[in-house]
Amino acid sequence: MMRGMGNMQSMMKQMKKMQQQMSAEQEALNEQKFTGKAPDDMVTVTVSGDKKMQDITIKPEAVDPDDVDMLQDLIVAAVNDAMDQVDAQTQSTMGKYTKGLK
């Protein structure tokens, strides 16, 4: 009976250690910066690993008062690019903890 308790304590220690590692890796991921770009770098956005936009740069030639739709599309493209990068890095970093879970 006691042997089972020892295994349980060992497993709980391993779980706590894994939780600490996950927390540290998530924190490091959140501090990373990702730069998304629209075609021809007309718009660039920088987001943090926790998907908060930090900066946006719009080239002057991207601003055409007669074609606001193009600028909107460029911003969406840049933001989506940055978010895709965050998602890929999150999967790469944190995916090892969820591998095999469904």
Contacts in CASP RR format, 6 or more apart in sequence:
PFRMAT RR
TARGET T0000
AUTHOR 0000-0000-0000
METHOD contacts of the structure
MODEL  1
MMRGMGNMQSMMKQMKKMQQQMSAEQEALNEQKFTGKAPDDMVTVTVSGD
KKMQDITIKPEAVDPDDVDMLQDLIVAAVNDAMDQVDAQTQSTMGKYTKG
LK
18 97 0 8 1.000
22 94 0 8 1.000
22 97 0 8 1.000
25 93 0 8 1.000
25 94 0 8 1.000
26 94 0 8 1.000
28 93 0 8 1.000
29 49 0 8 1.000
29 50 0 8 1.000
29 89 0 8 1.000
29 90 0 8 1.000
29 93 0 8 1.000
29 94 0 8 1.000
30 48 0 8 1.000
30 49 0 8 1.000
30 50 0 8 1.000
31 48 0 8 1.000
31 49 0 8 1.000
32 48 0 8 1.000
32 49 0 8 1.000
32 89 0 8 1.000
33 46 0 8 1.000
33 47 0 8 1.000
33 48 0 8 1.000
33 49 0 8 1.000
33 54 0 8 1.000
34 46 0 8 1.000
34 47 0 8 1.000
34 48 0 8 1.000
34 49 0 8 1.000
34 82 0 8 1.000
34 85 0 8 1.000
34 86 0 8 1.000
34 89 0 8 1.000
35 44 0 8 1.000
35 45 0 8 1.000
35 46 0 8 1.000
35 82 0 8 1.000
35 85 0 8 1.000
36 44 0 8 1.000
36 45 0 8 1.000
36 46 0 8 1.000
36 47 0 8 1.000
36 78 0 8 1.000
36 79 0 8 1.000
36 81 0 8 1.000
36 82 0 8 1.000
36 85 0 8 1.000
37 43 0 8 1.000
37 44 0 8 1.000
37 78 0 8 1.000
37 81 0 8 1.000
38 44 0 8 1.000
38 62 0 8 1.000
38 73 0 8 1.000
38 74 0 8 1.000
38 75 0 8 1.000
38 77 0 8 1.000
38 78 0 8 1.000
38 81 0 8 1.000
39 74 0 8 1.000
39 77 0 8 1.000
41 59 0 8 1.000
42 58 0 8 1.000
42 59 0 8 1.000
42 61 0 8 1.000
42 62 0 8 1.000
42 74 0 8 1.000
43 56 0 8 1.000
43 57 0 8 1.000
43 58 0 8 1.000
43 59 0 8 1.000
43 62 0 8 1.000
43 71 0 8 1.000
43 74 0 8 1.000
43 75 0 8 1.000
43 77 0 8 1.000
43 78 0 8 1.000
44 56 0 8 1.000
44 57 0 8 1.000
44 78 0 8 1.000
45 53 0 8 1.000
45 55 0 8 1.000
45 56 0 8 1.000
45 57 0 8 1.000
45 75 0 8 1.000
45 78 0 8 1.000
45 79 0 8 1.000
45 82 0 8 1.000
46 53 0 8 1.000
46 54 0 8 1.000
46 55 0 8 1.000
46 56 0 8 1.000
46 82 0 8 1.000
47 53 0 8 1.000
47 54 0 8 1.000
47 79 0 8 1.000
47 82 0 8 1.000
47 83 0 8 1.000
47 86 0 8 1.000
48 54 0 8 1.000
49 86 0 8 1.000
49 89 0 8 1.000
49 90 0 8 1.000
51 83 0 8 1.000
51 86 0 8 1.000
53 79 0 8 1.000
53 82 0 8 1.000
56 75 0 8 1.000
56 78 0 8 1.000
58 71 0 8 1.000
58 74 0 8 1.000
58 75 0 8 1.000
62 70 0 8 1.000
62 71 0 8 1.000
62 74 0 8 1.000
63 71 0 8 1.000
64 70 0 8 1.000
64 71 0 8 1.000
END
